Amino acid sequence: MEERRQTIEYKFLRQNTHHPVPKKRFTFAIYLGLFHLAFMVLMGFFTKYNLGDGVSAGKNGSNLYAMFMDVHSMMFIGFGFLMTFLKRYGYGAVGLNFIIAAYVLEWSILIRGWLEAGIHGESDFTLDVKSLLVADFCAAAVLISFGAVIGKASLSQLIIMATFEVVIQGVNELIGLHYLKAYDVGESIYVHIFGAYFGLAVSKVLQGTKEIESTKESSHYHSDLFAMIGTIFLFLYWPSFNSAVAVDEGQTRAIVNTFLAITASCISTFIISLLVGKGRLNMVHIQNATLAGGVAVGAVADMQIEPFGAMIIGTVAGILSTLGFQFLTPRLNESFVHDTCGVNNLHGMPGLLSGIASAIVAATATRDKYNGNRLYTFYPSRVPSLNSTEFANLSLDATDFANGGLGRTAVMQGGYQLAAIGVTLAMAIIGGIITGYIMKLPIIEQIEDIEEMFDDEPNWLTPEDYSLKLTEVRVQSREGDEEMQEKRMLSTST
């Protein structure tokens, strides 16, 4: 009677993939340390608490804090894990997202505070929950840009990018809100459009004329699962992102509209992904395009667009984003600009859709639709001028609009919404190009070797099982007959 035994022995051999640490790598710690020290000093000189009336409900109270925590979770968990799809860049996705967001929060509090103080002719500014929320919005713009250059920029370059982008994004939003008076409650114009095209402009400059093609720029089963954690977090909390700064009944509309829009984009993404995938779903589509409705409805989230209108916007956004990932991104990566995470599809194009929707909604908004003077809560620029007959007929003397407004018509306001898109695109692209060239200065560490792109090992202490060769030795033996057969299968564990 023959007895068969089979033994499988695995031998793990550490690959010789140690990368020498360039001296410029230490500039990251130097830059970060100097900036952090400067931020602490500046905080001491220019900031103080705005305690208000404690934790009352309202703009500075506990209700806003709940919204803030939802948005805060989106920055660190949502964006961080969404980028872990790269099979050899998980540490970089979560870790660099962590430090970039923390750095931007400190810096943007100062920049936004100075900008607001400058408008009111003050020298210092106060901090409250809303200040922290606005800092998170700014962090979202920078993290969107990070998605365009992830795996291709050094640690030092990312800090430089964040430093300049916070300033440019803050100035752009100041122009849009205070001078153009273009309304964007969900930050689709000032965060999503800006972050996407600023990042793509930086990516184009860093890329230059070389083609970026690496086998490491791909996913595996487990990295895609981790990325879905980010997707689910963003999906759940997006209504808070779009409604956090909305007021009164507008906040309820923003929650409902975002809920419906992002649900609609999820459904349309699955449908289109099945169709273009010839019966199979593409995880890239599911991780990203399902969220496009949240972006696309942002600029009109608290408006009277009706539930079916929110669903239409979300459905169109899901279709647009899925088709972008399927057809547009591969062509852009090959011929024009490399977009690692596809930010053009998730943030850029849906953001443009939202901006256009905001222009249409603004151009068709009437006092009847918004219960009379409530219209001016959303479009204060449409308040008639102080000495006009129309102003006198509206009885606005005892309201927040007692000083009158710009007297814009609905169509004029729609035009200013479009103008805000144009200004944002110009600021993002020009600012991104300038920042990209600054990031390429010789004193700043750069990633020149494509083999070091999309790889954690040059920047992180990685565990033994990060880069391994798996040797499988199968030993087969029979009783009474010593016959050994070794079969070695080498595969890289990734």
Solvent accessible surface area in square Angstrom, and as a share of the most:
residue,aa,sasa,rsa
1,M,230,1.03
2,E,125,0.56
3,E,104,0.47
4,R,153,0.56
5,R,152,0.55
6,Q,97,0.43
7,T,77,0.45
8,I,70,0.36
9,E,78,0.35
10,Y,107,0.41
11,K,86,0.36
12,F,121,0.50
13,L,97,0.48
14,R,77,0.28
15,Q,37,0.16
16,N,142,0.73
17,T,40,0.23
18,H,135,0.60
19,H,56,0.25
20,P,120,0.76
21,V,89,0.51
22,P,55,0.35
23,K,180,0.76
24,K,88,0.37
25,R,32,0.12
26,F,128,0.54
27,T,27,0.16
28,F,34,0.14
29,A,64,0.50
30,I,95,0.48
31,Y,42,0.16
32,L,35,0.17
33,G,40,0.38
34,L,113,0.56
35,F,58,0.24
36,H,78,0.35
37,L,102,0.51
38,A,41,0.32
39,F,6,0.02
40,M,106,0.47
41,V,74,0.42
42,L,48,0.24
43,M,43,0.19
44,G,67,0.64
45,F,155,0.65
46,F,64,0.27
47,T,30,0.18
48,K,117,0.49
49,Y,174,0.66
50,N,53,0.27
51,L,134,0.67
52,G,59,0.56
53,D,112,0.58
54,G,46,0.44
55,V,124,0.71
56,S,43,0.28
57,A,71,0.55
58,G,39,0.38
59,K,123,0.52
60,N,54,0.28
61,G,3,0.03
62,S,56,0.36
63,N,93,0.48
64,L,11,0.06
65,Y,107,0.41
66,A,58,0.45
67,M,30,0.13
68,F,14,0.06
69,M,74,0.33
70,D,35,0.18
71,V,0,0.00
72,H,46,0.21
73,S,26,0.17
74,M,1,0.01
75,M,0,0.00
76,F,46,0.19
77,I,59,0.30
78,G,0,0.00
79,F,5,0.02
80,G,0,0.00
81,F,50,0.21
82,L,14,0.07
83,M,8,0.03
84,T,9,0.05
85,F,36,0.15
86,L,1,0.01
87,K,54,0.23
88,R,24,0.09
89,Y,6,0.02
90,G,26,0.25
91,Y,96,0.36
92,G,0,0.00
93,A,0,0.00
94,V,48,0.28
95,G,19,0.18
96,L,9,0.05
97,N,0,0.00
98,F,127,0.53
99,I,55,0.28
100,I,1,0.01
101,A,0,0.00
102,A,39,0.30
103,Y,8,0.03
104,V,0,0.00
105,L,29,0.14
106,E,54,0.24
107,W,33,0.12
108,S,0,0.00
109,I,22,0.11
110,L,0,0.00
111,I,14,0.07
112,R,37,0.13
113,G,8,0.08
114,W,72,0.25
115,L,39,0.20
116,E,75,0.33
117,A,6,0.04
118,G,53,0.51
119,I,67,0.34
120,H,122,0.54
121,G,70,0.68
122,E,104,0.47
123,S,91,0.59
124,D,48,0.25
125,F,18,0.07
126,T,56,0.33
127,L,36,0.18
128,D,29,0.15
129,V,28,0.16
130,K,75,0.32
131,S,29,0.19
132,L,65,0.33
133,L,0,0.00
134,V,33,0.19
135,A,2,0.01
136,D,0,0.00
137,F,3,0.01
138,C,0,0.00
139,A,0,0.00
140,A,0,0.00
141,A,0,0.00
142,V,0,0.00
143,L,0,0.00
144,I,2,0.01
145,S,0,0.00
146,F,1,0.00
147,G,1,0.01
148,A,0,0.00
149,V,0,0.00
150,I,1,0.00
151,G,2,0.02
152,K,13,0.05
153,A,3,0.02
154,S,3,0.02
155,L,19,0.10
156,S,0,0.00
157,Q,3,0.01
158,L,4,0.02
159,I,1,0.00
160,I,18,0.09
161,M,0,0.00
162,A,0,0.00
163,T,16,0.09
164,F,75,0.31
165,E,0,0.00
166,V,0,0.00
167,V,54,0.31
168,I,35,0.18
169,Q,0,0.00
170,G,1,0.01
171,V,49,0.28
172,N,2,0.01
173,E,8,0.04
174,L,29,0.14
175,I,51,0.26
176,G,2,0.02
177,L,71,0.35
178,H,65,0.29
179,Y,144,0.55
180,L,29,0.14
181,K,72,0.31
182,A,1,0.00
183,Y,46,0.18
184,D,8,0.04
185,V,7,0.04
186,G,0,0.00
187,E,15,0.07
188,S,0,0.00
189,I,0,0.00
190,Y,1,0.00
191,V,0,0.00
192,H,2,0.01
193,I,0,0.00
194,F,0,0.00
195,G,0,0.00
196,A,0,0.00
197,Y,32,0.12
198,F,0,0.00
199,G,0,0.00
200,L,18,0.09
201,A,9,0.07
202,V,0,0.00
203,S,2,0.01
204,K,70,0.30
205,V,15,0.09
206,L,23,0.11
207,Q,16,0.07
208,G,29,0.28
209,T,149,0.87
210,K,71,0.30
211,E,106,0.48
212,I,13,0.07
213,E,130,0.58
214,S,24,0.15
215,T,120,0.70
216,K,33,0.14
217,E,47,0.21
218,S,44,0.28
219,S,45,0.29
220,H,57,0.26
221,Y,163,0.62
222,H,116,0.52
223,S,8,0.05
224,D,23,0.12
225,L,87,0.44
226,F,105,0.44
227,A,0,0.00
228,M,38,0.17
229,I,71,0.36
230,G,0,0.00
231,T,4,0.02
232,I,84,0.43
233,F,57,0.24
234,L,2,0.01
235,F,54,0.22
236,L,112,0.56
237,Y,63,0.24
238,W,3,0.01
239,P,18,0.11
240,S,12,0.08
241,F,2,0.01
242,N,0,0.00
243,S,0,0.00
244,A,3,0.03
245,V,47,0.27
246,A,8,0.06
247,V,42,0.24
248,D,97,0.50
249,E,69,0.31
250,G,0,0.00
251,Q,54,0.24
252,T,86,0.50
253,R,43,0.16
254,A,0,0.00
255,I,66,0.34
256,V,65,0.37
257,N,7,0.04
258,T,0,0.00
259,F,119,0.50
260,L,39,0.19
261,A,0,0.00
262,I,3,0.02
263,T,48,0.28
264,A,8,0.06
265,S,0,0.00
266,C,33,0.20
267,I,102,0.52
268,S,6,0.04
269,T,0,0.00
270,F,74,0.31
271,I,92,0.47
272,I,25,0.13
273,S,0,0.00
274,L,75,0.37
275,L,121,0.60
276,V,36,0.21
277,G,29,0.28
278,K,188,0.80
279,G,53,0.51
280,R,191,0.70
281,L,86,0.43
282,N,55,0.28
283,M,71,0.32
284,V,67,0.38
285,H,1,0.01
286,I,15,0.08
287,Q,3,0.01
288,N,15,0.08
289,A,0,0.00
290,T,4,0.02
291,L,0,0.00
292,A,0,0.00
293,G,0,0.00
294,G,0,0.00
295,V,0,0.00
296,A,0,0.00
297,V,0,0.00
298,G,0,0.00
299,A,1,0.01
300,V,1,0.01
301,A,0,0.00
302,D,0,0.00
303,M,2,0.01
304,Q,50,0.22
305,I,19,0.10
306,E,85,0.38
307,P,69,0.43
308,F,133,0.56
309,G,12,0.11
310,A,0,0.00
311,M,94,0.42
312,I,99,0.50
313,I,24,0.12
314,G,0,0.00
315,T,51,0.30
316,V,67,0.39
317,A,0,0.00
318,G,0,0.00
319,I,58,0.30
320,L,61,0.30
321,S,0,0.00
322,T,0,0.00
323,L,70,0.35
324,G,4,0.04
325,F,19,0.08
326,Q,57,0.25
327,F,98,0.41
328,L,64,0.32
329,T,19,0.11
330,P,54,0.34
331,R,146,0.53
332,L,41,0.20
333,N,34,0.17
334,E,133,0.60
335,S,94,0.61
336,F,115,0.48
337,V,6,0.04
338,H,3,0.01
339,D,4,0.02
340,T,14,0.08
341,C,21,0.12
342,G,2,0.02
343,V,6,0.04
344,N,12,0.06
345,N,0,0.00
346,L,5,0.02
347,H,6,0.03
348,G,0,0.00
349,M,33,0.15
350,P,0,0.00
351,G,0,0.00
352,L,48,0.24
353,L,42,0.21
354,S,0,0.00
355,G,0,0.00
356,I,88,0.45
357,A,13,0.10
358,S,3,0.02
359,A,7,0.05
360,I,107,0.54
361,V,25,0.14
362,A,0,0.00
363,A,34,0.26
364,T,76,0.44
365,A,1,0.01
366,T,67,0.39
367,R,79,0.29
368,D,132,0.69
369,K,90,0.38
370,Y,5,0.02
371,N,121,0.62
372,G,18,0.18
373,N,49,0.25
374,R,76,0.28
375,L,0,0.00
376,Y,5,0.02
377,T,40,0.23
378,F,2,0.01
379,Y,6,0.02
380,P,65,0.41
381,S,2,0.01
382,R,37,0.14
383,V,1,0.00
384,P,5,0.03
385,S,53,0.34
386,L,90,0.45
387,N,148,0.76
388,S,35,0.23
389,T,103,0.60
390,E,98,0.44
391,F,9,0.04
392,A,74,0.57
393,N,112,0.57
394,L,27,0.14
395,S,87,0.56
396,L,0,0.00
397,D,108,0.56
398,A,106,0.82
399,T,57,0.33
400,D,142,0.73
401,F,40,0.16
402,A,35,0.27
403,N,133,0.68
404,G,22,0.21
405,G,25,0.24
406,L,102,0.51
407,G,36,0.34
408,R,16,0.06
409,T,74,0.43
410,A,18,0.14
411,V,113,0.65
412,M,95,0.42
413,Q,1,0.00
414,G,4,0.04
415,G,38,0.37
416,Y,73,0.28
417,Q,1,0.01
418,L,92,0.46
419,A,39,0.30
420,A,1,0.01
421,I,15,0.07
422,G,39,0.38
423,V,48,0.27
424,T,1,0.00
425,L,48,0.24
426,A,47,0.37
427,M,49,0.22
428,A,0,0.00
429,I,74,0.37
430,I,104,0.53
431,G,6,0.05
432,G,0,0.00
433,I,71,0.36
434,I,99,0.50
435,T,1,0.00
436,G,0,0.00
437,Y,132,0.50
438,I,45,0.23
439,M,0,0.00
440,K,76,0.32
441,L,81,0.40
442,P,100,0.63
443,I,121,0.61
444,I,6,0.03
445,E,12,0.05
446,Q,48,0.21
447,I,26,0.13
448,E,124,0.55
449,D,74,0.38
450,I,46,0.24
451,E,108,0.48
452,E,49,0.22
453,M,4,0.02
454,F,0,0.00
455,D,3,0.02
456,D,3,0.02
457,E,18,0.08
458,P,11,0.07
459,N,39,0.20
460,W,85,0.30
461,L,178,0.89
462,T,24,0.14
463,P,64,0.40
464,E,118,0.53
465,D,93,0.48
466,Y,35,0.13
467,S,0,0.00
468,L,13,0.07
469,K,82,0.35
470,L,45,0.22
471,T,5,0.03
472,E,14,0.06
473,V,8,0.04
474,R,67,0.24
475,V,39,0.23
476,Q,59,0.26
477,S,29,0.19
478,R,113,0.41
479,E,128,0.57
480,G,84,0.80
481,D,73,0.38
482,E,175,0.79
483,E,107,0.48
484,M,130,0.58
485,Q,108,0.48
486,E,89,0.40
487,K,102,0.43
488,R,135,0.49
489,M,79,0.35
490,L,121,0.60
491,S,59,0.38
492,T,70,0.41
493,S,44,0.28
494,T,70,0.41
